[in-house]
Amino acid sequence: MELITHFIDVVLHLDKYLAMLVAQYGTWIYVILFAIIFCETGLVVMPFLPGDSLLFVAGGIAAAGGMDITVLSCSLFVAAVIGDNLNYWVGRSVGHRVFKWEQSRLFNRAVFDKTHAYFERHGGKTIIVARFMPLVRTFAPFVAGVAEMDYRRFVVLDVFGGALWVFSMTLAGYYFANVPVVKNNLSLFIVGVIALSLAPLVIAALRAKYGKGVVA
């Protein structure tokens, strides 16, 4: 319980923790952030890592002079693409054996099933849309691998989606995170970003439970 509380505190006060890491590790912060984004996108057992909020806050710190926005954005874009590609090939290697895996602390079966169902309905565009959806973002390339999606098509969609996600979020932070109304209410803003990102998952769950007519 204490670990969960601490994790929530880190997410809600990401600006303070990240600023502390920048001051403590200097240019090594790029390596640290690269590793976080790589793990969130590349390891199916780590969908809980912060993504959207981390990119936004990092962009804000770059605007304040803590990091170079070009190096930051480009390095995290590379991390996101490499992570997705690793995830794709892991999914492709395990194939349909994954459908026999049970829910565990390391594997969220429920999110996998929802992502797989979404992928079945919407196909390739899932790779792009999922970039902006926590949890699903981690499972989408894995599911694409399990479904044996054409790799060349996957790469094109993944690069486009990765660029759209990383550059939009870091640049949004760069230009808006230090605006007084946002800076003074950053915790609430982060909650809003997370809630907005999770909205498609909530809507999908409600539709599955109560029928399509319940949620417009």
Beta strands, then each sheet from edge to edge (+ up, - down):
end
